[in-house]
Amino acid sequence: MVLSKDDPNYQQCVLTVMDNIADPDIQFDQNGVCNYYHEYMMAEKEGVYKGADGEKKLNELAVRIKESGKGSQYDCLIGLSGGVDSTYVAYLVKKLGLRPLAVHLDNGWNSELAVMNVENIIKKLGFDLFTLVINWEEFKDLQLSYLRASVVDIEVASDHAIFATMYKLAKEKNIGYIISGTNIVTEFIMPPSWLYKKMDYANLEDIHNKYGKKKLKSYPTFDFKKYVYYSAVLRLTPISILNYVPYNKAEIKELIKKELDWRDYGGKHYESIFTKFYQAYILPEKFHIDKRKAHLSTLICSGQITKSEAIAELDKPLYDSKELEADKEYVLKKLGLSNEEFEKIMALPVRKHEEFKTDTESKRRYMSFLKKTERIRRILKPNK
């Protein structure tokens, strides 16, 4: 049973807007401060580089990336969705004099505004763009599988494909660095129960095998063995570049509007029509998750907004009623679902991803194989 704010057991963090409605597993100290606040402060202390130190480390990093990319057409990869984070990454990479290949995912759900933002960024910065166009019928079948499986992280279908493509491109084009827009000061807080591992192909495959109807012939996949190969053998290095620079969301929006003609979507990850519908309707209605609580709490912790400002934002409706009606009609039509079918899916009991196969066992077997191989290698080629 889901708590309400009127329940005597309801508790909200005294510093953030995280509460035990958002996450039943939340913990509070004797002063009513939640674990997410403390975890954020530790992450910021250890992972955010400020002032001259951040500038120095960033410049040193840029030198290493340039050195590693000598002789190659590109020295790094960047993902480009057209959102705030990825747009600012593109802007910074240009200022640092790097030579990126920008990678964009077209899964059939991009808004016209997202397409326009990406085109503006590429044109103004002069970058090459690789667009991964996923076979729509395969991707639709995979998304429907996740909906019918009744698991929380439907976005694995998109995220897995983009990660698989980025790593494959890095190998093909001899690129040693992937620069991402993930960062601590605007998106660190996220309850584990709201997400699932994007790289777990075993989980994705099992969900699709149970609920899918089409073979995934061209959909990009990425299993644990490939991850070990790319990370350990090819030494491909992911970099969260935004942790090295001052990153105030409101200020950066104004900067990229001015420099890149960027236009705002009105919500985090709302550049995708499906993601908007998923985050603003499916998550709160079926899973009782309002992601704004996590995003706003992170901004409180990083000093970008006050708690009262966050509460005022949460008081606003997630969806304009007319906009919801139009988006719901569009999403259901595109997925080939009737309203009755969709409501049945929404009414299904919530299931955990771990109720399906996971890569835990395959990881164990593979790591055991690697250890045995190493022992055999040492026996056959002992140190002299």
C-alpha positions in Angstrom: 0.0 0.0 0.0 1.3 3.4 -1.0 1.6 6.1 1.7 -0.1 9.5 1.5 1.1 12.8 3.0 -1.8 12.5 5.5 -0.5 9.1 6.8 1.1 9.4 10.3 4.0 7.3 9.0 4.7 9.8 6.2 8.2 11.5 6.5 10.0 13.9 4.2 13.7 14.8 4.5 14.1 18.1 6.3 16.7 19.3 3.7 15.5 17.7 0.4 12.1 16.8 -1.0 12.8 13.0 -1.0 10.3 11.1 1.1 9.0 7.7 1.9 6.4 7.9 -0.8 9.1 8.3 -3.4 11.2 5.6 -1.8 10.0 3.2 0.9 13.6 2.2 1.5 14.7 5.8 2.4 16.6 6.2 5.7 16.6 9.2 8.0 19.2 10.2 10.6 18.3 11.5 14.1 17.9 15.0 12.7 15.5 13.9 9.9 18.0 14.2 7.1 17.8 11.4 4.5 20.5 9.1 3.3 20.4 10.7 -0.2 21.5 14.1 1.2 24.5 12.5 2.9 25.4 10.3 -0.1 25.2 13.4 -2.4 27.6 15.4 -0.1 30.1 12.5 -0.2 29.9 12.1 -3.9 30.3 15.9 -4.5 33.3 15.9 -2.2 35.0 13.0 -4.0 33.9 13.5 -7.6 33.3 17.2 -8.3 36.4 19.3 -9.1 36.0 23.0 -8.5 37.7 26.2 -9.4 41.4 26.1 -10.5 41.7 22.4 -9.6 38.8 21.5 -11.9 40.2 23.6 -14.7 43.6 22.1 -14.4 42.3 18.5 -14.3 40.1 19.2 -17.3 42.9 20.7 -19.4 45.1 17.7 -18.5 42.3 15.4 -19.5 41.9 17.2 -22.8 45.7 16.8 -23.5 45.5 13.0 -22.9 42.4 12.6 -25.1 44.1 14.6 -27.9 47.3 12.5 -27.5 45.4 9.2 -27.6 43.5 10.3 -30.8 46.6 11.1 -32.9 46.3 9.4 -36.2 42.6 8.8 -35.9 39.8 10.8 -37.4 38.2 11.3 -34.0 39.6 11.5 -30.5 36.4 10.9 -28.6 32.7 10.0 -28.8 29.8 12.1 -27.4 26.2 11.1 -27.1 23.9 13.9 -28.4 20.2 13.8 -27.5 19.6 17.5 -27.8 19.0 17.9 -24.1 20.7 20.3 -21.8 23.5 18.0 -20.5 24.5 16.5 -23.9 24.3 20.0 -25.6 26.7 21.5 -23.0 29.1 18.6 -23.3 29.2 19.3 -27.1 29.9 23.0 -26.4 32.7 22.2 -23.9 34.3 19.6 -26.2 34.4 22.2 -28.9 36.0 24.8 -26.6 38.6 22.2 -25.5 39.6 21.7 -29.2 38.7 18.0 -29.2 37.6 16.1 -32.4 34.4 14.2 -31.4 32.1 12.0 -33.3 28.6 12.8 -32.1 26.2 9.9 -31.8 22.4 10.3 -31.8 19.7 7.7 -31.2 16.6 7.8 -33.4 14.2 5.3 -31.9 11.1 6.7 -33.5 10.1 8.9 -30.6 12.2 12.1 -31.1 10.2 15.3 -31.0 10.5 17.9 -33.8 12.2 20.2 -31.3 14.8 17.5 -30.4 15.7 17.0 -34.1 16.0 20.8 -34.6 18.2 21.2 -31.5 20.6 18.4 -32.7 20.8 19.9 -36.2 21.6 23.4 -34.8 24.3 21.9 -32.5 26.0 20.0 -35.3 25.8 22.9 -37.7 27.2 25.5 -35.3 29.9 23.3 -33.8 31.0 21.7 -37.1 30.9 18.1 -35.7 30.3 14.9 -37.6 27.1 13.1 -36.6 26.3 9.3 -36.5 22.6 8.7 -36.2 21.6 5.2 -35.0 18.2 4.6 -36.6 16.7 1.6 -34.9 14.3 -0.7 -36.8 11.0 0.6 -35.6 9.1 -2.7 -35.7 11.8 -4.4 -33.6 12.0 -1.6 -31.2 8.3 -1.3 -30.8 8.1 -5.0 -30.0 10.8 -4.6 -27.4 9.1 -1.6 -25.7 5.8 -3.5 -25.7 7.6 -6.5 -24.0 8.8 -4.2 -21.2 5.3 -2.7 -20.8 3.8 -6.2 -20.6 6.5 -7.5 -18.2 5.4 -4.7 -15.8 8.9 -3.7 -14.8 9.9 -0.2 -13.9 12.8 0.6 -16.3 11.2 0.6 -19.8 14.0 3.0 -20.9 16.5 0.1 -20.9 15.3 -0.5 -24.4 16.7 2.8 -25.6 19.7 3.1 -23.3 21.0 -0.4 -24.0 21.0 0.3 -27.8 22.9 3.6 -27.5 25.5 2.1 -25.1 26.0 -0.9 -27.4 26.4 1.4 -30.4 28.8 3.8 -28.7 31.2 1.0 -27.7 31.0 -0.6 -31.1 31.8 2.7 -32.8 34.7 3.3 -30.4 36.3 0.0 -31.4 35.6 0.5 -35.2 37.1 4.0 -35.2 39.9 3.4 -32.7 38.5 5.9 -30.2 39.7 5.7 -26.6 37.2 8.0 -24.8 33.5 8.3 -24.4 32.5 11.7 -23.0 29.1 11.7 -21.3 26.7 14.3 -19.8 26.2 12.3 -16.6 27.0 14.5 -13.6 26.8 14.7 -9.9 25.4 18.2 -9.3 22.2 17.9 -11.3 21.3 14.2 -11.3 23.1 12.2 -8.6 20.1 11.3 -6.5 18.1 8.4 -7.9 16.7 5.6 -5.8 18.0 2.2 -7.0 14.4 0.8 -7.2 13.6 3.3 -9.9 16.1 2.0 -12.4 17.7 -1.1 -13.7 21.1 -1.9 -15.2 21.3 -0.7 -18.8 24.0 -3.2 -19.7 22.2 -6.3 -18.5 21.5 -8.1 -21.9 20.4 -11.3 -20.1 17.5 -9.4 -18.5 16.6 -7.6 -21.7 16.7 -10.9 -23.7 14.6 -12.8 -21.2 11.9 -10.1 -21.0 11.7 -10.0 -24.8 11.7 -13.8 -25.1 8.7 -14.0 -22.8 6.7 -11.1 -24.2 8.0 -10.3 -27.6 6.8 -11.5 -31.0 9.6 -10.4 -33.3 13.3 -11.4 -33.5 15.7 -8.6 -32.7 17.7 -9.0 -35.9 19.3 -5.6 -36.1 18.8 -4.2 -32.6 22.3 -3.4 -31.0 23.2 -5.6 -28.1 25.9 -5.5 -25.5 26.7 -8.3 -23.0 29.0 -8.6 -20.0 31.8 -10.3 -22.1 31.8 -7.4 -24.5 31.9 -4.9 -21.6 35.0 -6.7 -20.2 36.6 -6.7 -23.6 36.0 -3.0 -24.3 37.0 -1.9 -20.8 39.9 -4.2 -20.0 41.4 -5.0 -23.4 40.6 -1.9 -25.5 40.9 0.3 -22.4 37.9 2.4 -23.5 37.5 5.2 -20.9 34.1 6.8 -20.1 34.5 10.4 -18.8 31.8 12.5 -17.0 33.2 15.9 -18.2 30.6 18.0 -16.4 32.1 17.1 -13.1 35.1 19.2 -13.9 33.3 22.5 -14.6 30.8 24.8 -12.8 27.4 23.4 -13.8 24.4 25.5 -12.9 21.5 24.2 -14.9 19.6 27.5 -15.2 22.7 29.4 -16.3 23.8 26.7 -18.8 20.3 26.8 -20.4 20.7 30.5 -21.1 24.2 30.0 -22.4 23.3 27.3 -24.9 20.2 29.2 -26.0 22.5 32.1 -26.8 25.4 30.2 -28.4 23.6 27.3 -30.1 20.0 28.5 -30.6 18.9 25.7 -28.2 15.3 25.5 -27.2 13.9 24.1 -23.9 11.7 21.0 -23.8 10.1 21.9 -20.5 11.3 18.8 -18.6 14.3 16.5 -18.1 14.6 14.1 -21.0 11.4 15.4 -22.6 13.1 15.5 -25.9 11.6 12.1 -26.4 7.8 11.9 -26.7 7.7 8.4 -25.2 10.1 9.4 -22.3 7.9 12.3 -21.5 4.8 10.1 -21.4 6.7 7.4 -19.4 8.1 9.8 -16.8 5.1 12.1 -16.4 2.3 9.5 -16.6 3.3 5.8 -16.5 5.8 6.2 -13.7 3.6 8.2 -11.3 0.3 6.4 -12.2 1.6 2.8 -12.1 4.8 2.8 -10.0 4.0 5.9 -7.8 7.3 7.5 -8.9 7.7 11.2 -9.4 11.2 11.6 -10.8 11.0 15.4 -10.1 11.6 14.6 -6.4 15.0 13.2 -7.2 16.0 15.8 -9.7 14.9 18.7 -7.5 16.5 17.2 -4.5 19.9 17.0 -6.3 19.6 20.7 -7.3 18.8 21.5 -3.6 21.9 19.7 -2.5 24.1 21.5 -5.1 22.7 24.8 -4.0 21.0 25.6 -7.3 17.5 25.9 -5.8 15.9 26.1 -2.4 13.6 23.5 -0.8 10.7 26.0 -1.0 11.3 26.4 -4.7 11.4 22.7 -5.2 8.1 22.2 -3.3 6.5 24.9 -5.5 7.6 23.0 -8.6 6.2 19.7 -7.2 2.9 21.5 -6.7 2.6 22.0 -10.4 0.8 19.2 -12.4 3.1 16.7 -14.1 0.9 17.1 -17.3 -1.4 19.6 -18.8 -4.7 17.7 -19.2 -5.1 18.5 -22.9 -1.4 17.7 -23.6 -1.7 14.4 -21.7 -4.8 13.5 -23.8 -3.0 14.3 -27.0 0.3 12.5 -26.0 -1.5 9.4 -24.8 -3.5 9.1 -28.0 -0.2 9.5 -30.0 1.8 7.0 -28.0 -0.9 4.3 -28.0 -1.5 4.7 -31.7 2.2 4.4 -32.5 2.6 1.3 -30.2 -0.6 -0.3 -31.8 -2.4 -0.4 -28.4 -6.0 0.2 -27.8 -6.9 2.2 -24.7 -8.4 -0.9 -23.2 -5.2 -2.9 -23.8 -3.1 -0.1 -22.3 -5.3 0.1 -19.2 -4.9 -3.6 -18.6 -1.1 -3.2 -18.8 -1.3 -0.3 -16.3 -3.3 -2.5 -14.0 -0.9 -5.4 -14.0 1.0 -6.0 -10.7 4.4 -4.4 -10.6 7.3 -6.9 -11.1 11.0 -6.6 -10.3 13.6 -6.9 -13.1 15.2 -9.6 -10.9 12.2 -11.9 -11.5 13.6 -12.4 -14.9 17.0 -13.7 -15.8 19.9 -11.4 -15.0 23.6 -11.3 -16.0 24.7 -12.1 -12.5 25.3 -15.8 -13.2 26.9 -15.2 -16.6 29.2 -12.7 -14.9 30.2 -15.3 -12.3 30.9 -18.0 -14.9 32.8 -15.6 -17.1 35.0 -14.2 -14.3 35.7 -17.8 -13.2 36.7 -18.7 -16.8 39.1 -15.7 -16.9 40.7 -16.7 -13.6 41.2 -20.3 -14.8 42.6 -19.0 -18.1 45.1 -16.8 -16.2 46.2 -19.7 -14.1 46.7 -21.9 -17.1 48.7 -19.1 -18.8 51.0 -18.8 -15.8 51.6 -22.6 -15.8 52.4 -22.7 -19.5 54.5 -19.6 -19.3 56.1 -19.3 -15.9 58.1 -16.3 -14.9 61.8 -16.8 -15.6 
